[in-house]
Structures are given as C-alpha cells and as structure tokens.
Amino acid sequence: MSDTVKVNRNEVELSEEILTSFAKFLVPEIRKFYQSEEGKAYYEKWLKMHPEYAA
C-alpha cells in the first residue's frame, strides 16, 4: 500500500530570491532554444496557429 501526498499548487510559496534565481537560469535557456533551428521552426509553426501575434 502506497501513501500519496496531494499538493495544491496554488498554495506553494517561494521566496523572491528563489524565483529570481530560477528566472536567471531559465531566460538564457529559452533564448538559446528560440535562436536554434529547432526553436525557430517551432516558433514559425506556433505563429501559424496564433496569427494574432504575428504583427
């Protein structure tokens, strides 16, 4: 028999320091992805599905 833990994601609190640190890690990774050939192709496909953002 296994015990499960239920987490309400709306109640998780993270410090501003942790969020800032995560953002500093994540933003360069996102930029790298969208500058890659795979990222550019993904973005073009996404734009075709969301033409309202093409302007």
ZADO-1210 file (C-alpha; in nm, 4 decimals, padded with zeros to 6 digits):
<atoms>
<atom x="00.0000" y="00.0000" z="00.0000" code="MET" pos="1"/>
<atom x="00.1474" y="00.3365" z="-00.1004" code="SER" pos="2"/>
<atom x="00.0941" y="00.6697" z="00.0613" code="ASP" pos="3"/>
<atom x="00.0349" y="00.9633" z="-00.1690" code="THR" pos="4"/>
<atom x="00.0845" y="01.3275" z="-00.0940" code="VAL" pos="5"/>
<atom x="-00.1506" y="01.5766" z="-00.2515" code="LYS" pos="6"/>
<atom x="-00.0070" y="01.9177" z="-00.3281" code="VAL" pos="7"/>
<atom x="-00.2215" y="02.2178" z="-00.4033" code="ASN" pos="8"/>
<atom x="-00.0045" y="02.4099" z="-00.6491" code="ARG" pos="9"/>
<atom x="-00.1974" y="02.7296" z="-00.5805" code="ASN" pos="10"/>
<atom x="-00.0688" y="02.7322" z="-00.2241" code="GLU" pos="11"/>
<atom x="00.3036" y="02.6867" z="-00.2860" code="VAL" pos="12"/>
<atom x="00.5013" y="02.9869" z="-00.1702" code="GLU" pos="13"/>
<atom x="00.8513" y="03.0532" z="-00.2978" code="LEU" pos="14"/>
<atom x="01.0791" y="03.3306" z="-00.1884" code="SER" pos="15"/>
<atom x="01.1610" y="03.6132" z="-00.4278" code="GLU" pos="16"/>
<atom x="01.5246" y="03.5031" z="-00.4121" code="GLU" pos="17"/>
<atom x="01.4380" y="03.1543" z="-00.5381" code="ILE" pos="18"/>
<atom x="01.2141" y="03.2904" z="-00.8145" code="LEU" pos="19"/>
<atom x="01.4814" y="03.5389" z="-00.9254" code="THR" pos="20"/>
<atom x="01.7465" y="03.2682" z="-00.9261" code="SER" pos="21"/>
<atom x="01.5246" y="03.0387" z="-01.1342" code="PHE" pos="22"/>
<atom x="01.4469" y="03.3185" z="-01.3813" code="ALA" pos="23"/>
<atom x="01.8177" y="03.3973" z="-01.4201" code="LYS" pos="24"/>
<atom x="01.8743" y="03.0330" z="-01.5103" code="PHE" pos="25"/>
<atom x="01.5706" y="02.9903" z="-01.7336" code="LEU" pos="26"/>
<atom x="01.5753" y="03.3043" z="-01.9500" code="VAL" pos="27"/>
<atom x="01.9106" y="03.2292" z="-02.1205" code="PRO" pos="28"/>
<atom x="01.7940" y="02.8723" z="-02.1882" code="GLU" pos="29"/>
<atom x="01.4748" y="02.9994" z="-02.3521" code="ILE" pos="30"/>
<atom x="01.6770" y="03.2426" z="-02.5644" code="ARG" pos="31"/>
<atom x="01.9120" y="02.9641" z="-02.6739" code="LYS" pos="32"/>
<atom x="01.6165" y="02.7479" z="-02.7757" code="PHE" pos="33"/>
<atom x="01.4486" y="03.0172" z="-02.9836" code="TYR" pos="34"/>
<atom x="01.7794" y="03.1025" z="-03.1547" code="GLN" pos="35"/>
<atom x="01.8306" y="02.7380" z="-03.2557" code="SER" pos="36"/>
<atom x="01.6953" y="02.5921" z="-03.5800" code="GLU" pos="37"/>
<atom x="01.4532" y="02.3772" z="-03.3798" code="GLU" pos="38"/>
<atom x="01.3302" y="02.6795" z="-03.1855" code="GLY" pos="39"/>
<atom x="01.2861" y="02.8915" z="-03.4977" code="LYS" pos="40"/>
<atom x="01.0840" y="02.6140" z="-03.6642" code="ALA" pos="41"/>
<atom x="00.8721" y="02.5725" z="-03.3501" code="TYR" pos="42"/>
<atom x="00.8061" y="02.9479" z="-03.3367" code="TYR" pos="43"/>
<atom x="00.7037" y="02.9610" z="-03.7042" code="GLU" pos="44"/>
<atom x="00.4626" y="02.6707" z="-03.6502" code="LYS" pos="45"/>
<atom x="00.3246" y="02.8395" z="-03.3391" code="TRP" pos="46"/>
<atom x="00.2753" y="03.1691" z="-03.5255" code="LEU" pos="47"/>
<atom x="00.0696" y="02.9919" z="-03.7918" code="LYS" pos="48"/>
<atom x="-00.1622" y="02.8686" z="-03.5174" code="MET" pos="49"/>
<atom x="-00.1721" y="03.2131" z="-03.3495" code="HIS" pos="50"/>
<atom x="-00.1725" y="03.4738" z="-03.6303" code="PRO" pos="51"/>
<atom x="-00.2899" y="03.7451" z="-03.3903" code="GLU" pos="52"/>
<atom x="00.0707" y="03.7624" z="-03.2584" code="TYR" pos="53"/>
<atom x="00.2380" y="03.7920" z="-03.5988" code="ALA" pos="54"/>
<atom x="00.2220" y="04.1724" z="-03.6110" code="ALA" pos="55"/>
</atoms>
